[in-house]
């Protein structure tokens, strides 16, 4: 793909001016109206420094104003860093320092509500899209990394994914996770601009019942969400079944066979697993049989590395190794503010994902787990996935996460911790007894933190940075999780 964001928007505004581009809280914006808002915003943002060669921070929320600010800033030639509007001031400062942005822009209707004085409503032609944008992902212990994304490769990846998933121009894509994350950005936001589909923003954050009504009332044909939210939709007792629903994409954490079967039985539309990473966008998708191997998205290449460090040159269905990736169109993965991290993340030009998996056939990938989650306990390795499975089988345990303390923190070393969401009346002693009956003693976590619920990020993942903050603060913080 050689198109730019401004080019995609202009083409849609000319070809389908009255078709709905965005919907938010019942209000619709057509493609022509979106193009007008962007044209009005460009002089304002250019005056605020969003011009060629500038690197600007945009605080994002799932709202049309964010998309207007992104499109206008990119059309002006700025490198845009998208970040969470709800982030704390220290988090914003840390990310801004890494990315080298001087401050943050809060998108609002003021960006485009009328024509700036002296402009006559005329925005200049496209300045020339900057080659890169920035998206934030979490590193070990929740510390941020700002991934430098190549625009051409990012758009091509979204286009390839949309084709693999079967998106159409008449689709209504319901976005349920934050658009500043690579998942929503590449599976909902960019595919809408590429195909001309309508992008519908679900309330975020929202209670399961509210989200269920949004799914039903949105008349969605495509839903983009995470396993945690799909499970919550089933548990609320109100399974959403829009009559035209045909594609349900899941990502962010492993998709269990139990949830896949339960969703299919209740809704009648299979859950399709998507494997992705901020560094690459969309990597694999179950375009064929749900629960089967993922098909690699065109433009992504994969290979396996054996534990002793050699490349596996002839992988097969049963060959497991550490998964390495590359995206030739984008070049090596790099991070703003952490150039050394990009360098150390590669071997022979291939990026280390930290995932284990298989390549059962050309163009296919099966992801089996994480290599970096393994914990050393007195010289023996513990697989947190095994411990978490046993915890979830414990009566009264609703959710859990097992991990070692972050590097440099108090207690780091041959120790590991279980954060467990439990029903009222469940005690640490009862949880320990259940694990002791099922696991070797060295596999029982050193410390337990019991919570009413585990905090989640916008994409449904357990918010580990917040859990470690609670743990460091001591007793009495669990109730705030």
N, C-alpha and C positions, 0 to 999 in steps of 0.2 A: 504494500500500500504506500502511495506517495502523497496522499491527501493530508492536509493539515486540519486542525480543529476548525479554524475559521472557514476553510474550504468546504468541510462537511456541513457546517451550519448554513453557509450561503446556498449550497446546493439544495438542502432540504427546504429552506425558506422559499426558494424559487419553484421547486417542484411540487411541494405540498404545503403551501402557506397556511391553510386553514386546518391542517391535521394537528391534533394535540401532541405537543412535544413532552410536556411535564404536567403532572398533577400532584397537588399537595393540599391536604385537608379540604378536599372537594373543589378547590380552585384549579382551573385549567389554563395553561399557557400554550398557544399555538407556536409552530415553528417560526412563522413570520413575527409574532410578538416577541419570541425569545431573541431573534436576530435584532429587532429594534432595541430591546433592552441592552444587549451587548454593545451596539453602536453608541447608545447614549452613555454607557459606562466607560467606554474607552478613553474619552478626553479627561474625565475625572480621574481615572486611575493613572493615566499618563502624567497628569499634573502631580499625582502623589508619588511619582517615582517608579511606576510600573512600566518602564520602557526598555528598549534594547540593551542587553548586557546587564540589566539589574536582576538581582535575586530577591524575590519578595515572599513573605510568609502570608498565607491566607488561612484564617481560622474557619474550618469547615463545619457545616451541619447539613442535615438532609433537607435542603430547602432550595428552591429555584435561585435565590440570591447568591448562593455559593457557586452554582454553575455559571451564573452570569459573570461573577468576578473572575472565575477561572478562565472562561472563554475570552473575556475582554483583556485580561493580563497577558495571556498567551498570544493573542492577536497583536498586542503591542510589542512583542518580542522579549518579554520577561521570562526568566526561569522561576517557576512557581513551586513553592513548598506548601503542600496541603497538610494541615494538622488539626487536631481535635479542638473544637471550640470550648469543650468542657474541661480541657486540661488545666491544671493549676498553674499559677504564675511561676513557681520554680521549674515546673516541667517545661513550660514555654521558654523560659530563659535558657534552660539547658539545650533544648533543641535548636533555638535560634543561634546559640553560640557555636554548636556543631556545624550548622548549615551556613553560617555567615550571613544571616538575614538581619537587617537593622531593627526590625519591629514587625508587628502583626497587623494585618488588615482584617477588620470585622465586616464581612459583606452585609449589606442591608439594602432596603429599597431606595435609600438616598443615593446609591451608586447610579441608579438608572431612572429615577422617578420623573425627571424632566431633562431638557437639554441644558448643559452648562452654559452660562452667559458667554456670548461671543462665538459659539460654535455653529449656530444655525442648524443644529441637529445633524451635522455631517461629521462622520468619523473618517480618518484617513484610511487608505488602503492597508492591507495587511503588511506590517513592518517586516515580517519574516519570523516564523516561529523559532524560538530558541530550541536547540537540540535536546535539552534535558528538562526534566521536572524532578521534584523530590517527594518521596513518600517515606513515612516513618514506620519502623518496625521495632520490636523489643528484642534486646539481646539477653545474655545470661543475667539472671537476677532482675530482669525488667528494665535494665538500662537501655536507652534508646539508641537506634542506629538510623541514620538518614540515608536511604538508598538513592543513588543517582540513577534515574530511569531515562533511557533513551526514547524520545518521543516516537520516532519511526518504528522501532521495535515494539513499543508498547501498543501502538495503534494496530500494527500488524498482528500482534498476539491476540488482541481483543477481537479482531476480525476473524482470525482462524478459529477462536473459541466459539464465536457466534455461529459460524458455519458448522462446526462439529456438533453443537447443541441444537442446531436446527432453528435458530431464531429467524423471524420474518418481520417484514415491515409493518404488518398489521398486528404485531404482538403488543401486549401490555405487560411490561416488566415491573414487577413489584420488588422494590429495593428495601430490605428489612434491616440491613447492617450499615454502619457508617460509611459514607462515600469516600472519606479520606483514607480508608483502608484499601489495599490493593484488590481485595476480593470483590467488594461492591463496585469499585472503580472499573475493574476489568470485565466483570460479569454482568453489570447492569448499566452503569453510566455510559461508558464508551460504546458498548454494543448498540445502545439506543441511538447515539449519534451516527453510528456506522450504518445501521439498517433502517433508520427512520421510525423505529418502534416508539411507543409512548412509555416514558419513564414515570412510574408512580412511586412516590416516597411514602412508605408506611410510617406511622408515628414511631419516633425513636427518642428515648427508650419508651417501651410500652408494656403494660401488663399483658399476660397471655390472652386474656379474654378480649382486650382491646385490639391486639394484633390479629386474633382470629376474625373479629368483625372486619378489620381492614382487609384481610386476605379475601374474605367473602365479598365485601362491598366493592372492592377494587376492580372486579371483573377481570382479574389477572389471568393471563394465559401462561406467564412464566413467573415463578417465585424463586427468589434468591435469598437463602437463609442459612442457618447453621443447625447442627443436630440438636443443640440445647433448646433452640426455639421451636424446632419441629416437634420435639418431645413435649414441650410446654403446650403447644397447640393441641396435641392429642390429649394431654392430661386435663385441659380446661373443660373437656366434655363438649366442645363445640367444634368438631372438625370442619375446617373451611373447605367447601367444595364448589368453587366457581364453575359454572357449566362449561366454560371454554378452557379451563386449566389443563395444560398438557405437558409442561416441563417444570420440574422441581429440582433445583440445584442445591446441593449441600456441600459445605466446606468448613474449614476452620479447626476441625478435630475429627478423629476417626468416626466413620458412620457404621454403627453396629448392624448386624443382620436382624436383630430383634426389632430395632426401630424401623429399618427398611420394610420388614414384613408388616409391622403394625400400621405404618403409614399407608402402604399399598392397600391393606385390607379396609382401612377407614376412609380413604380418599379416592382410591382407584387410579392414582397416578404414581408411577414409581419414583422414588428418590434417586437422583443421579449424583454420584460422588464426584467431587472435583478436588484435585490435588494442586495446590499452588503455593507460591512464596512471593513475598514482596519483591525480591530480587529478580524474579523471572515472570511474574504474572501467573497466567494459567499454564500448568504443566501437563496435567493429565485429566481425562474425563471418561466416565463410564457411558460412552455413547452407545454401547451395545447392550450386553446383559447386565442388569443391576446386580451388584455384588461381584462381578467378574473383574478381569484386568482392566485397568484404565488405558485409554488410548492416548498416546503422547500428542499434545497439540503441535501442529506443524510449526517448524522453526525452533523446536526444543530438541536437543540431543541428550541422550543419557548413556552412562556406562557404569560398571560396577568395579569396586576395588576390594580385594580380599583383605582379611584382617592383618596379614603380614605385610601388606603394602603394595602388592603387585596388582596390575590390572587384570581383570577377568576377560579374556579375549573372546571366549565362546560361551556366553551365558545361555542357560536353558531354563526350562520350566521350574526346576528344583534348585537352581543355583542362587544362593543368597549372598549379598555383599553390601558394602556401603555405596549409597547412590551418589553419583557425581553428575552434574549437568553443565551444559553450555548452550548459549544462544548466540550463534555467530553474528546475527544482524546487530546485536547490541554490544558485542565485545565483552571484555571481562567485567565482572561485577565490581563496582566501586562505591565508596561511601563518602558523603560530604563530611569533612572534619576528621575522618579516620582513614587516611590513605593506607596506613599500614595494615588495617583490618582486611581491606580488599586484597592486598598482596598475599597475606597469610591464609586466606580462604581458598586459594587455588593450588592445584597440583597439575603440572603439565598443561596449564590452560583450562582445566576443568574445575568447577566450583563444588566444594564439599557441602552437601546439604545437611549432614548429620543424621540422615535417615538411612535405615536399612531397607532393602527391597530386592525384588527380582525383576528380570527382563525376560518374561516367558516366551516372547516372540518379537520379531522386529516391529517397532512402533508401539509396543505395549509396556506397561510398568505396573508392578504391584508393590505398594508401600507397606512394610511390615512393622516398623517401629522406629524409635530414635536410638542412635548410638550414644549420644551425649547425655542421655538421661540415666544411664547406668551408674550405680552408686557403689563405691568401694567401702566395704565394712570389714575391718580387720583382714584386709588382703583378699577378701572374697567379693565377687560382683553380685549385686542385687538388681534385678529388673523391676523398676517401679510399676510397670504395667501389670506384672504378676501380683504385686502387693495390692494394687488398686482393685484388681478383679476380686481378690479375696475380701477386701474391705466392703466392696459393694454387695457382696453376698452376706454380709453381717446384718442381722436383724436390727432395724432402726437406723441404718446408715443410708442416707439419701444421695450423697455426693462426696467426692474425696479427691485429694491430690497428694502424691508422695514425691518428695524431692530432697536433695541435699542442700544445706545452707549455701548461699552464694559465696563465691570466692572472696576472701577477705573479711567475711562477717564473723561475728561471735559464734563459736561452735562449729566452724567449718572444719572438715576433716572426716574421720571415719564415723560419722553420725548421719542420721537422716530423720526426716520429720514427716508426719502425716497430718494434713489439714482435713478435717472430717466434718461434714454437715450431718447432724443427727436429729432424730425425733426427740421430743421432750422425755426426760427420764433415762436416756441412754448415757451410760458412764464410760469413762476411759477404761476402767477395769473390765467391763463387759466386752468392749471392743478388743482389748488385748487378749482376753481369754479365747475369743473366737479365732483370732489370728494365730495364737500359739497352738491351737489344735490343727491348723491347716498348713502352717509354714514352719520351716526350720527357725530356730531362735534368732539367728543372725539376720533373718529377713523381717523381723518384727521391728517397726520404727522405734528409734530411741525416744522421740518425743511425739506427743499427740496434742493437737489444738482442736478443740471441739467448737463448732459454730452452728448457728441456726441455718445459715446458708453461706456458700462460698461466693465471694464477689466475682463478677464476670466483666470482661471487656465488652466493647461494642460488638465484637464478632462472636461473642459467646464463649470465648476461652476463659479459663480460670485466671483471675488477675493475680499472678504470683507476686508481683512487686508489692501490691497492697497487703497480701497475706504475710510477707516477710516484715512489712512495717508493723503489722499487728503483733507478730511474734516478738519483735524487738521491743515493743512498747510494754509487753508483759501482760499478766492476767487482767481481765476486765475488758480487753479490747475485742475479744472474739464476738461479743454481741453486736459490735459495730460492723461486722463483715457483711 
